[in-house]
Amino acid sequence: MCELTGYNMLEDKDLISRIVSETAADHFLSNSYDLEEILLDVEEEELLEIPGLGPKKLEQIAAIKESLKRVLVKKRKEVVTIGSPNAAVAYNRDMENMKVEEVRCLMLNTKNRVLGQRVISTGTISKSLVNPREFYSVPIRKMAAGCIFIHNHPSGVADPSEEDRDVTRKLREAGSTLGVELVDSIIVARGGYYSFKEEGELLW
């Protein structure tokens, strides 16, 4: 009998390799694709160019994609609009009690509706590095109009550090060059949050 339990314990790469192949999984992850993109957004033309994917595997992926789309249509919730820093914090309420620092990119369309969100990095309690190219890779593919850089401070204090300001400045400049607005930079903590936009620090 086939053992079907334990999949919730797999890392993304291991899970993806079960669906496609190890070679294809390496390709996707090296190009910053997440599970949602692989299972819903990747076009057949791109799949055909990836080594290690034969006709049967391509048919399997196509069937998974169509099944997921049908399920999501049935379970689709009201579109979430992020109209304020408080709304972005509420959307990421789970970050308040995290014990390690996590960086997320919240992607928005021209009407501030959520296109998706992805985890950029998970660091130590004191430091988490953010690369602008990594941060904007998915928003560009999703044609996002804007992004919110949001991360947590496990210390419980939301006040920004000089590193937070430096990263925000680099992301703002990179977004301006790429045509993707950095709508806000938000720090979440148990004691509240800090919005660079509300505090007048996100100036162009």
N, CA, C and O of each residue as an XYZ file, in Angstrom:
816
protein
N       0.838     -1.199      0.000
C       0.000      0.000      0.000
C       0.876      1.254      0.000
O       1.852      1.329      0.746
N       0.535      2.220     -0.821
C       1.320      3.449     -0.943
C       1.138      4.330      0.293
O       0.013      4.554      0.741
N       2.239      4.824      0.836
C       2.188      5.687      2.002
C       1.955      7.130      1.553
O       2.772      7.688      0.821
N       0.848      7.738      1.984
C       0.478      9.076      1.538
C       0.633     10.130      2.618
O       0.398     11.312      2.367
N       1.022      9.723      3.808
C       1.153     10.692      4.893
C       2.543     11.305      4.893
O       3.461     10.785      4.258
N       2.693     12.404      5.600
C       3.999     13.026      5.758
C       4.339     14.091      4.749
O       5.408     14.695      4.840
N       3.464     14.348      3.781
C       3.767     15.359      2.764
C       3.812     16.766      3.351
O       4.500     17.639      2.824
N       3.076     16.985      4.443
C       3.080     18.317      5.056
C       4.409     18.625      5.734
O       4.640     19.764      6.142
N       5.290     17.629      5.860
C       6.585     17.834      6.484
C       7.689     18.117      5.460
O       8.815     18.438      5.842
N       7.377     18.002      4.166
C       8.393     18.172      3.133
C       8.717     19.643      2.888
O       7.845     20.507      2.988
N       9.970     19.915      2.569
C      10.366     21.241      2.124
C       9.810     21.466      0.723
O       9.442     20.513      0.036
N       9.751     22.737      0.300
C       9.199     23.049     -1.023
C       9.895     22.275     -2.137
O       9.233     21.721     -3.015
N      11.236     22.232     -2.106
C      11.972     21.562     -3.172
C      11.607     20.080     -3.241
O      11.418     19.532     -4.326
N      11.508     19.434     -2.073
C      11.167     18.017     -2.055
C       9.756     17.785     -2.576
O       9.505     16.828     -3.308
N       8.834     18.669     -2.192
C       7.457     18.534     -2.636
C       7.346     18.759     -4.142
O       6.652     18.018     -4.838
N       8.036     19.786     -4.637
C       8.016     20.065     -6.069
C       8.611     18.906     -6.858
O       8.100     18.548     -7.919
N       9.690     18.317     -6.343
C      10.333     17.205     -7.057
C       9.431     15.983     -7.129
O       9.548     15.182     -8.056
N       8.525     15.830     -6.151
C       7.557     14.730     -6.214
C       6.542     14.957     -7.338
O       6.041     14.008     -7.941
N       6.249     16.239     -7.606
C       5.265     16.581     -8.629
C       5.897     16.582    -10.014
O       5.309     16.066    -10.964
N       7.087     17.156    -10.137
C       7.746     17.237    -11.442
C       8.935     16.273    -11.468
O       8.754     15.074    -11.676
N      10.132     16.783    -11.262
C      11.342     15.966    -11.173
C      12.376     16.803    -10.444
O      12.208     18.013    -10.294
N      13.447     16.164     -9.989
C      14.466     16.916     -9.260
C      15.108     17.974    -10.150
O      15.388     19.085     -9.700
N      15.340     17.625    -11.420
C      15.944     18.583    -12.349
C      15.037     19.786    -12.553
O      15.491     20.930    -12.525
N      13.743     19.517    -12.761
C      12.780     20.600    -12.964
C      12.622     21.423    -11.693
O      12.489     22.645    -11.753
N      12.637     20.749    -10.534
C      12.523     21.460     -9.254
C      13.688     22.422     -9.070
O      13.499     23.550     -8.617
N      14.898     21.978     -9.421
C      16.079     22.848     -9.331
C      15.926     24.057    -10.247
O      16.300     25.171     -9.881
N      15.373     23.831    -11.444
C      15.164     24.923    -12.401
C      14.200     25.952    -11.839
O      14.479     27.151    -11.872
N      13.063     25.493    -11.320
C      12.056     26.408    -10.798
C      12.590     27.211     -9.616
O      12.433     28.431     -9.569
N      13.215     26.534     -8.670
C      13.671     27.209     -7.461
C      14.833     28.157     -7.744
O      14.949     29.201     -7.103
N      15.685     27.806     -8.688
C      16.801     28.702     -9.035
C      16.307     29.959     -9.718
O      17.017     30.964     -9.760
N      15.083     29.915    -10.259
C      14.477     31.084    -10.898
C      13.384     31.715    -10.040
O      12.554     32.481    -10.530
N      13.402     31.376     -8.740
C      12.531     32.001     -7.736
C      11.041     31.720     -7.941
O      10.203     32.518     -7.522
N      10.704     30.610     -8.571
C       9.296     30.239     -8.682
C       8.834     29.631     -7.366
O       9.583     28.892     -6.727
N       7.590     29.939     -6.952
C       7.038     29.301     -5.773
C       6.000     28.259     -6.213
O       5.726     28.110     -7.404
N       5.432     27.546     -5.243
C       4.491     26.466     -5.561
C       3.280     26.962     -6.341
O       2.817     26.306     -7.274
N       2.775     28.125     -5.947
C       1.590     28.668     -6.623
C       1.864     28.910     -8.100
O       1.040     28.583     -8.954
N       3.013     29.479     -8.393
C       3.347     29.758     -9.795
C       3.527     28.473    -10.591
O       3.052     28.367    -11.722
N       4.211     27.501    -10.003
C       4.473     26.249    -10.709
C       3.180     25.522    -11.038
O       3.014     24.998    -12.139
N       2.265     25.494    -10.075
C       1.041     24.714    -10.246
C      -0.081     25.470    -10.950
O      -1.055     24.863    -11.393
N       0.052     26.791    -11.054
C      -1.041     27.561    -11.652
C      -0.627     28.452    -12.814
O      -1.404     28.639    -13.750
N       0.583     29.004    -12.772
C       0.928     30.067    -13.714
C       1.865     29.675    -14.845
O       1.836     30.299    -15.906
N       2.697     28.657    -14.646
C       3.688     28.315    -15.670
C       2.996     27.802    -16.929
O       2.157     26.903    -16.871
N       3.359     28.388    -18.063
C       2.744     28.017    -19.333
C       3.382     26.744    -19.893
O       4.517     26.398    -19.567
N       2.613     26.059    -20.750
C       3.071     24.798    -21.336
C       4.365     24.989    -22.131
O       5.237     24.121    -22.116
N       4.489     26.128    -22.826
C       5.682     26.391    -23.632
C       6.946     26.378    -22.780
O       7.987     25.882    -23.210
N       6.848     26.930    -21.562
C       8.015     26.950    -20.678
C       8.316     25.558    -20.148
O       9.478     25.167    -20.034
N       7.267     24.811    -19.826
C       7.463     23.448    -19.331
C       8.169     22.569    -20.359
O       8.993     21.724    -20.008
N       7.839     22.775    -21.626
C       8.429     21.971    -22.693
C       9.930     22.186    -22.818
O      10.633     21.329    -23.353
N      10.429     23.317    -22.332
C      11.847     23.635    -22.445
C      12.669     23.133    -21.262
O      13.894     23.257    -21.260
N      12.005     22.571    -20.264
C      12.700     22.136    -19.053
C      13.116     20.670    -19.173
O      12.268     19.818    -19.443
N      14.404     20.354    -18.979
C      14.871     18.963    -19.041
C      14.222     18.115    -17.948
O      13.963     18.603    -16.848
N      13.968     16.876    -18.251
C      13.451     15.954    -17.250
C      11.946     15.849    -17.191
O      11.410     15.132    -16.345
N      11.248     16.551    -18.075
C       9.789     16.473    -18.100
C       9.323     15.829    -19.401
O       9.358     16.444    -20.466
N       8.880     14.561    -19.287
C       8.388     13.853    -20.457
C       6.909     14.087    -20.673
O       6.274     14.787    -19.883
N       6.340     13.511    -21.737
C       4.916     13.694    -22.067
C       3.964     13.320    -20.939
O       2.997     14.038    -20.681
N       4.229     12.201    -20.261
C       3.338     11.762    -19.182
C       3.368     12.743    -18.009
O       2.331     13.049    -17.421
N       4.555     13.230    -17.678
C       4.677     14.178    -16.575
C       3.995     15.499    -16.922
O       3.376     16.121    -16.059
N       4.103     15.930    -18.177
C       3.450     17.155    -18.618
C       1.932     17.023    -18.529
O       1.245     17.964    -18.133
N       1.411     15.856    -18.895
C      -0.031     15.608    -18.789
C      -0.471     15.630    -17.326
O      -1.545     16.135    -17.001
N       0.365     15.081    -16.450
C       0.048     15.068    -15.020
C      -0.001     16.488    -14.468
O      -0.913     16.835    -13.718
N       0.986     17.313    -14.842
C       1.019     18.703    -14.378
C      -0.196     19.465    -14.891
O      -0.804     20.240    -14.152
N      -0.553     19.243    -16.162
C      -1.711     19.916    -16.751
C      -2.993     19.545    -16.005
O      -3.856     20.393    -15.778
N      -3.109     18.266    -15.627
C      -4.291     17.811    -14.892
C      -4.351     18.434    -13.503
O      -5.425     18.812    -13.035
N      -3.194     18.541    -12.840
C      -3.137     19.162    -11.507
C      -3.525     20.631    -11.601
O      -4.302     21.121    -10.781
N      -2.986     21.347    -12.605
C      -3.285     22.761    -12.783
C      -4.778     22.995    -12.998
O      -5.368     23.882    -12.382
N      -5.385     22.193    -13.877
C      -6.804     22.372    -14.161
C      -7.652     22.048    -12.936
O      -8.638     22.733    -12.661
N      -7.270     21.005    -12.199
C      -8.014     20.630    -10.989
C      -7.948     21.738     -9.947
O      -8.958     22.077     -9.330
N      -6.754     22.303     -9.752
C      -6.591     23.380     -8.779
C      -7.402     24.607     -9.171
O      -8.024     25.242     -8.320
N      -7.397     24.937    -10.449
C      -8.147     26.098    -10.912
C      -9.637     25.929    -10.648
O     -10.307     26.877    -10.238
N     -10.155     24.741    -10.878
C     -11.580     24.497    -10.655
C     -11.929     24.572     -9.170
O     -12.973     25.105     -8.794
N     -11.039     24.030     -8.325
C     -11.282     24.091     -6.876
C     -11.250     25.530     -6.399
O     -12.089     25.937     -5.596
N     -10.282     26.311     -6.890
C     -10.150     27.702     -6.463
C     -11.330     28.551     -6.916
O     -11.744     29.468     -6.207
N     -11.863     28.257     -8.071
C     -13.035     28.985     -8.547
C     -14.208     28.769     -7.594
O     -14.948     29.705     -7.290
N     -14.372     27.545     -7.129
C     -15.479     27.220     -6.228
C     -15.285     27.823     -4.841
O     -16.254     28.175     -4.168
N     -14.034     27.938     -4.419
C     -13.755     28.417     -3.061
C     -13.266     29.864     -3.021
O     -12.816     30.347     -1.981
N     -13.357     30.544     -4.151
C     -12.838     31.901     -4.229
C     -13.511     32.819     -3.210
O     -14.738     32.880     -3.126
N     -12.705     33.519     -2.454
C     -13.234     34.452     -1.463
C     -13.295     35.854     -2.063
O     -12.820     36.093     -3.173
N     -13.881     36.760     -1.316
C     -13.936     38.147     -1.744
C     -12.525     38.693     -1.920
O     -11.645     38.452     -1.093
N     -12.323     39.426     -2.999
C     -11.001     39.969     -3.277
C     -10.580     40.916     -2.153
O     -11.339     41.797     -1.748
N      -9.359     40.718     -1.659
C      -8.860     41.538     -0.560
C      -8.209     42.798     -1.110
O      -7.358     42.727     -1.996
N      -8.608     43.942     -0.587
C      -8.015     45.219     -0.966
C      -7.230     45.779      0.220
O      -7.742     45.846      1.337
N      -5.997     46.176     -0.032
C      -5.140     46.740      1.014
C      -5.154     48.255      0.867
O      -4.422     48.818      0.053
N      -5.990     48.904      1.660
C      -6.141     50.343      1.552
C      -5.395     51.136      2.598
O      -5.449     52.366      2.597
N      -4.693     50.452      3.499
C      -3.980     51.142      4.570
C      -2.925     50.212      5.155
O      -2.999     48.998      4.965
N      -1.943     50.767      5.864
C      -0.952     49.920      6.543
C      -1.612     48.953      7.523
O      -1.175     47.811      7.666
N      -2.657     49.411      8.189
C      -3.345     48.561      9.151
C      -3.932     47.322      8.472
O      -3.936     46.236      9.051
N      -4.428     47.491      7.240
C      -4.988     46.365      6.497
C      -3.895     45.372      6.113
O      -4.113     44.160      6.134
N      -2.718     45.891      5.761
C      -1.593     45.021      5.419
C      -1.127     44.237      6.643
O      -0.775     43.062      6.539
N      -1.129     44.893      7.801
C      -0.746     44.219      9.046
C      -1.764     43.147      9.397
O      -1.391     42.045      9.800
N      -3.048     43.459      9.247
C      -4.100     42.480      9.533
C      -3.973     41.264      8.626
O      -4.243     40.140      9.048
N      -3.564     41.487      7.381
C      -3.383     40.408      6.407
C      -2.229     39.497      6.819
O      -2.168     38.335      6.417
N      -1.313     40.040      7.629
C      -0.134     39.284      8.073
C      -0.080     39.169      9.597
O       0.995     39.203     10.196
N      -1.232     39.036     10.200
C      -1.325     38.994     11.654
C      -0.485     37.879     12.271
O      -0.038     38.000     13.412
N      -0.266     36.795     11.527
C       0.495     35.663     12.061
C       1.950     36.014     12.344
O       2.631     35.280     13.060
N       2.437     37.125     11.793
C       3.838     37.488     11.975
C       4.130     38.030     13.369
O       5.283     38.060     13.798
N       3.096     38.455     14.068
C       3.295     39.116     15.361
C       4.033     38.251     16.372
O       4.832     38.760     17.158
N       3.773     36.953     16.359
C       4.338     36.076     17.391
C       5.429     35.140     16.872
O       5.793     34.175     17.543
N       5.953     35.428     15.667
C       7.035     34.597     15.144
C       8.313     34.803     15.937
O       8.601     35.913     16.386
N       9.079     33.736     16.109
C      10.307     33.808     16.890
C      11.532     34.103     16.035
O      12.602     34.402     16.564
N      11.381     34.020     14.714
C      12.464     34.394     13.803
C      11.942     35.450     12.844
O      10.737     35.564     12.620
N      12.858     36.215     12.284
C      12.467     37.274     11.369
C      12.127     36.702     10.002
O      12.870     35.881      9.465
N      11.014     37.130      9.444
C      10.595     36.677      8.122
C      10.275     37.886      7.256
O       9.666     38.850      7.720
N      10.682     37.830      6.014
C      10.446     38.913      5.069
C       9.441     38.458      4.017
O       9.591     37.383      3.435
N       8.423     39.270      3.774
C       7.394     38.943      2.798
C       7.208     40.077      1.799
O       7.468     41.243      2.093
N       6.753     39.701      0.618
C       6.415     40.666     -0.421
C       4.925     40.527     -0.720
O       4.476     39.490     -1.206
N       4.170     41.572     -0.426
C       2.734     41.595     -0.682
C       2.521     42.341     -1.995
O       2.841     43.525     -2.104
N       1.977     41.639     -2.995
C       1.849     42.192     -4.344
C       0.443     42.727     -4.602
O      -0.547     42.078     -4.264
N       0.364     43.908     -5.199
C      -0.908     44.577     -5.423
C      -1.067     44.976     -6.888
O      -0.084     45.192     -7.598
N      -2.338     45.071     -7.332
C      -2.582     45.599     -8.670
C      -2.815     47.107     -8.590
O      -2.583     47.709     -7.542
N      -3.261     47.713     -9.662
C      -3.422     49.171     -9.691
C      -4.513     49.672     -8.751
O      -4.544     50.854     -8.412
N      -5.414     48.773     -8.324
C      -6.487     49.150     -7.406
C      -6.212     48.670     -5.984
O      -7.117     48.618     -5.150
N      -4.952     48.319     -5.714
C      -4.508     47.853     -4.391
C      -5.151     46.540     -3.970
O      -5.249     46.243     -2.780
N      -5.583     45.765     -4.939
C      -6.088     44.431     -4.631
C      -4.928     43.442     -4.607
O      -3.992     43.542     -5.401
N      -5.003     42.489     -3.685
C      -3.906     41.544     -3.499
C      -3.816     40.565     -4.671
O      -4.777     39.864     -4.988
N      -2.644     40.535     -5.304
C      -2.380     39.569     -6.365
C      -1.755     38.302     -5.811
O      -1.816     37.238     -6.427
N      -1.160     38.432     -4.653
C      -0.491     37.295     -4.041
C       0.532     37.773     -3.040
O       0.797     38.970     -2.929
N       1.102     36.840     -2.315
C       2.133     37.158     -1.330
C       3.109     36.005     -1.272
O       2.717     34.843     -1.376
N       4.372     36.323     -1.109
C       5.367     35.254     -0.999
C       6.396     35.597      0.066
O       6.670     36.765      0.340
N       6.958     34.552      0.659
C       8.029     34.715      1.648
C       9.338     34.868      0.885
O       9.693     34.020      0.066
N      10.047     35.950      1.160
C      11.314     36.223      0.480
C      12.474     35.554      1.209
O      13.345     34.948      0.585
N      12.478     35.668      2.530
C      13.549     35.047      3.300
C      13.136     34.873      4.754
O      12.283     35.593      5.273
N      13.753     33.914      5.380
C      13.577     33.690      6.813
C      14.962     33.694      7.428
O      15.803     32.858      7.094
N      15.197     34.639      8.330
C      16.535     34.796      8.874
C      16.600     34.460     10.347
O      15.720     33.797     10.895
N      17.660     34.931     10.973
C      17.813     34.745     12.407
C      16.979     35.801     13.122
O      16.329     36.631     12.487
N      17.008     35.758     14.444
C      16.235     36.735     15.212
C      16.740     38.154     14.946
O      15.951     39.099     14.961
N      18.042     38.317     14.703
C      18.606     39.659     14.587
C      18.776     40.167     13.159
O      18.957     41.367     12.955
N      18.722     39.284     12.175
C      19.053     39.757     10.833
C      18.414     38.902      9.749
O      18.342     37.679      9.871
N      17.952     39.555      8.688
C      17.419     38.846      7.528
C      17.762     39.665      6.292
O      17.408     40.841      6.209
N      18.440     39.059      5.344
C      18.918     39.788      4.176
C      17.864     39.795      3.076
O      17.147     38.813      2.881
N      17.779     40.907      2.365
C      16.807     41.055      1.287
C      17.528     41.533      0.032
O      18.169     42.584      0.032
N      17.417     40.762     -1.017
C      18.014     41.119     -2.293
C      16.934     41.701     -3.191
O      15.931     41.030     -3.435
N      17.097     42.942     -3.702
C      16.067     43.559     -4.545
C      15.670     42.702     -5.740
O      14.491     42.645     -6.092
N      16.634     42.037     -6.369
C      16.311     41.200     -7.529
C      15.396     40.047     -7.130
O      14.449     39.717     -7.843
N      15.693     39.438     -5.979
C      14.849     38.356     -5.477
C      13.478     38.892     -5.083
O      12.461     38.252     -5.347
N      13.445     40.056     -4.455
C      12.196     40.640     -3.982
C      11.244     40.929     -5.130
O      10.044     40.675     -5.021
N      11.772     41.463     -6.238
C      10.904     41.891     -7.336
C      10.719     40.855     -8.448
O       9.973     41.110     -9.394
N      11.371     39.704     -8.361
C      11.293     38.733     -9.451
C       9.867     38.249     -9.706
O       9.420     38.216    -10.853
N       9.156     37.875     -8.652
C       7.778     37.391     -8.823
C       6.805     38.526     -9.146
O       5.974     38.357    -10.038
N       6.868     39.686     -8.460
C       5.985     40.797     -8.814
C       6.062     41.176    -10.292
O       5.046     41.512    -10.901
N       7.257     41.123    -10.868
C       7.408     41.452    -12.283
C       6.677     40.422    -13.141
O       5.981     40.779    -14.091
N       6.837     39.139    -12.801
C       6.152     38.099    -13.583
C       4.641     38.202    -13.444
O       3.905     37.908    -14.387
N       4.175     38.621    -12.266
C       2.744     38.738    -12.038
C       2.177     40.087    -12.488
O       0.983     40.344    -12.328
N       3.029     40.945    -13.048
C       2.617     42.259    -13.535
C       2.022     43.103    -12.407
O       1.038     43.814    -12.611
N       2.616     43.022    -11.227
C       2.134     43.806    -10.082
C       2.442     45.281    -10.293
O       3.496     45.639    -10.820
N       1.508     46.133     -9.872
C       1.719     47.575     -9.963
C       2.500     48.086     -8.762
O       3.231     49.072     -8.855
N       2.337     47.403     -7.630
C       3.024     47.827     -6.415
C       3.263     46.672     -5.471
O       2.667     45.604     -5.605
N       4.141     46.900     -4.516
C       4.475     45.874     -3.517
C       4.610     46.521     -2.146
O       4.907     47.709     -2.022
N       4.386     45.717     -1.136
C       4.641     46.145      0.234
C       5.717     45.234      0.813
O       5.567     44.012      0.831
N       6.792     45.835      1.280
C       7.860     45.111      1.961
C       7.447     45.010      3.423
O       7.350     46.020      4.119
N       7.204     43.792      3.881
C       6.718     43.631      5.253
C       7.531     42.545      5.959
O       7.712     41.444      5.440
N       8.012     42.884      7.148
C       8.746     41.890      7.922
C       8.474     42.116      9.408
O       7.907     43.136      9.799
N       8.876     41.176     10.204
C       8.583     41.235     11.639
C       9.850     41.456     12.460
O      10.960     41.175     12.009
N       9.657     41.964     13.672
C      10.728     42.085     14.655
C      10.378     41.176     15.829
O       9.529     41.533     16.646
N      11.010     40.021     15.931
C      10.708     39.088     17.028
C      10.950     39.685     18.409
O      10.423     39.180     19.401
N      11.730     40.740     18.484
C      12.010     41.382     19.773
C      10.749     41.996     20.382
O      10.691     42.239     21.588
N       9.739     42.246     19.543
C       8.512     42.860     20.025
C       8.486     44.365     19.861
O       7.469     45.006     20.125
N       9.609     44.935     19.423
C       9.711     46.379     19.209
C       9.695     46.653     17.712
O      10.508     46.110     16.964
N       8.758     47.503     17.278
C       8.581     47.733     15.843
C       9.460     48.843     15.275
O       9.470     49.059     14.064
N      10.196     49.548     16.128
C      11.028     50.654     15.641
C      12.045     50.159     14.610
O      12.690     49.133     14.828
N      12.199     50.879     13.483
C      13.123     50.439     12.435
C      14.586     50.626     12.820
O      14.950     51.576     13.513
N      15.406     49.701     12.356
C      16.850     49.820     12.538
C      17.428     50.534     11.314
O      16.713     50.786     10.344
N      18.710     50.855     11.360
C      19.356     51.467     10.203
C      19.362     50.487      9.031
O      19.260     50.895      7.874
N      19.482     49.196      9.336
C      19.431     48.184      8.278
C      18.054     48.179      7.610
O      17.956     48.057      6.389
N      16.992     48.313      8.410
C      15.641     48.373      7.853
C      15.502     49.565      6.899
O      14.915     49.448      5.823
N      16.039     50.684      7.303
C      15.969     51.892      6.467
C      16.790     51.721      5.196
O      16.383     52.160      4.121
N      17.949     51.080      5.325
C      18.820     50.871      4.170
C      18.154     49.940      3.152
O      18.167     50.214      1.952
N      17.575     48.842      3.638
C      16.901     47.894      2.747
C      15.702     48.548      2.078
O      15.471     48.361      0.884
N      14.938     49.319      2.853
C      13.773     50.019      2.299
C      14.199     50.984      1.199
O      13.545     51.069      0.160
N      15.283     51.706      1.420
C      15.782     52.654      0.427
C      16.199     51.923     -0.860
O      15.893     52.377     -1.962
N      16.895     50.797     -0.711
C      17.334     50.035     -1.879
C      16.136     49.465     -2.654
O      16.126     49.484     -3.885
N      15.136     48.962     -1.935
C      13.951     48.414     -2.602
C      13.163     49.518     -3.299
O      12.634     49.307     -4.391
N      13.081     50.685     -2.679
C      12.372     51.812     -3.279
C      13.037     52.216     -4.581
O      12.364     52.433     -5.589
N      14.366     52.318     -4.562
C      15.103     52.724     -5.754
C      15.003     51.669     -6.852
O      14.828     52.004     -8.023
N      15.114     50.400     -6.474
C      15.015     49.325     -7.461
C      13.615     49.267     -8.060
O      13.462     49.067     -9.265
N      12.597     49.439     -7.229
C      11.220     49.424     -7.709
C      10.953     50.549     -8.679
O      10.239     50.370     -9.666
N      11.521     51.710     -8.404
C      11.357     52.857     -9.290
C      11.949     52.559    -10.658
O      11.364     52.909    -11.683
N      13.101     51.917    -10.674
C      13.758     51.558    -11.937
C      12.959     50.504    -12.697
O      12.877     50.553    -13.925
N      12.369     49.550    -11.973
C      11.645     48.438    -12.594
C      10.196     48.767    -12.920
O       9.527     48.004    -13.616
N       9.705     49.901    -12.420
C       8.318     50.269    -12.678
C       7.328     49.600    -11.750
O       6.147     49.489    -12.078
N       7.796     49.149    -10.587
C       6.929     48.549     -9.570
C       7.048     49.394     -8.307
O       8.104     49.409     -7.674
N       5.996     50.088     -7.935
C       6.054     51.005     -6.791
C       6.190     50.252     -5.460
O       5.486     49.273     -5.213
N       7.100     50.724     -4.620
C       7.156     50.226     -3.248
C       6.127     51.032     -2.463
O       6.400     52.152     -2.031
N       4.949     50.455     -2.285
C       3.827     51.163     -1.673
C       4.096     51.496     -0.212
O       3.731     52.570      0.266
N       4.737     50.570      0.492
C       5.037     50.795      1.902
C       6.079     49.795      2.360
O       6.298     48.769      1.717
N       6.710     50.098      3.460
C       7.625     49.200      4.148
C       7.124     49.129      5.586
O       7.096     50.140      6.287
N       6.729     47.940      6.024
C       6.056     47.798      7.316
C       6.784     46.793      8.200
O       7.178     45.716      7.754
N       6.950     47.169      9.451
C       7.530     46.276     10.450
C       6.429     45.858     11.411
O       5.728     46.702     11.971
N       6.282     44.560     11.598
C       5.245     44.025     12.479
C       5.887     43.501     13.760
O       6.920     42.833     13.710
N       5.285     43.799     14.897
C       5.773     43.297     16.182
C       4.585     43.115     17.124
O       3.483     43.590     16.851
N       4.824     42.428     18.222
C       3.732     42.191     19.184
C       3.199     43.505     19.734
O       2.020     43.615     20.069
N       4.065     44.489     19.825
C       3.656     45.763     20.398
C       3.040     46.735     19.405
O       2.777     47.887     19.748
N       2.804     46.278     18.167
C       2.212     47.155     17.172
C       2.939     47.033     15.844
O       3.478     45.976     15.518
N       2.953     48.122     15.074
C       3.651     48.090     13.791
C       4.237     49.461     13.493
O       3.879     50.465     14.108
N       5.152     49.470     12.526
C       5.750     50.723     12.073
C       5.609     50.780     10.561
O       6.081     49.886      9.858
N       4.964     51.823     10.058
C       4.783     52.023      8.626
C       5.662     53.183      8.169
O       5.509     54.308      8.643
N       6.583     52.905      7.247
C       7.432     53.964      6.720
C       6.592     55.027      6.018
O       6.924     56.212      6.067
N       5.516     54.614      5.369
C       4.661     55.570      4.669
C       3.934     56.480      5.654
O       3.889     57.695      5.459
N       3.368     55.904      6.705
C       2.662     56.713      7.713
C       3.602     57.696      8.411
O       3.215     58.810      8.764
N       4.831     57.257      8.598
C       5.796     58.090      9.317
C       6.528     59.074      8.404
O       7.418     59.798      8.852
N       6.152     59.099      7.127
C       6.755     60.048      6.205
C       8.155     59.713      5.777
O       8.874     60.588      5.294
N       8.574     58.455      5.941
C       9.940     58.057      5.583
C      10.019     57.465      4.184
O      11.115     57.234      3.673
N       8.880     57.218      3.559
C       8.889     56.616      2.235
C       8.681     57.723      1.204
O       7.633     57.797      0.563
N       9.679     58.571      1.055
C       9.580     59.728      0.183
C      10.289     59.464     -1.134
O      11.326     58.803     -1.178
N       9.707     59.994     -2.209
C      10.273     59.788     -3.537
C      11.064     61.026     -3.972
O      11.621     61.047     -5.070
